[in-house]
Amino acid sequence: NVEYDYNVYFGGKAPEITGSHDLVAEPKFADAAAHNFHLAPDSPALRSGNSAIMVPFDYAGLPRPAAGPVACGALQD
């Protein structure tokens, strides 16, 4: 009874089960080599999340929008 949705998969083996809003794509981080995991302006994950199921604050403690699309990642860009 696990529901998969609003995830971004990249690298490794492709998932066997994906949700209707899941992405199998490079997330395009700003500078992963320098540990900057903000999303680049052209990232497919930038507005691919759902505010109804995302945690209300990102990893940096910043609030996510209460409604509408949100970044599907640890940081709200």
C-alpha positions, -999 to 999 in steps of 0.1 A, spaced: 0 0 0 28 24 -9 20 53 -32 48 67 -54 43 102 -67 61 135 -70 96 121 -70 126 128 -91 147 98 -101 182 102 -116 211 78 -120 212 42 -112 185 17 -122 152 32 -134 124 25 -109 100 -3 -116 70 17 -102 65 54 -107 37 77 -99 18 98 -125 38 129 -115 72 113 -110 101 124 -131 130 103 -144 154 131 -153 185 149 -142 175 173 -114 200 199 -126 215 212 -93 231 246 -93 266 231 -84 265 196 -70 303 194 -70 304 223 -46 275 209 -26 251 235 -38 219 215 -42 196 244 -51 179 237 -83 191 255 -115 166 277 -133 161 251 -160 156 222 -136 126 199 -144 121 196 -106 117 233 -100 79 234 -100 71 197 -101 61 192 -64 27 194 -48 23 217 -18 -5 195 -3 19 166 3 53 184 7 67 193 41 59 229 49 96 240 53 126 231 32 159 218 44 172 253 51 141 261 72 124 283 46 87 280 41 73 264 10 43 281 -7 11 270 9 -6 264 -24 4 257 -60 35 240 -74 66 237 -52 102 225 -58 105 188 -57 137 187 -37 152 195 -3 154 232 -10 126 255 -22 140 276 -50 
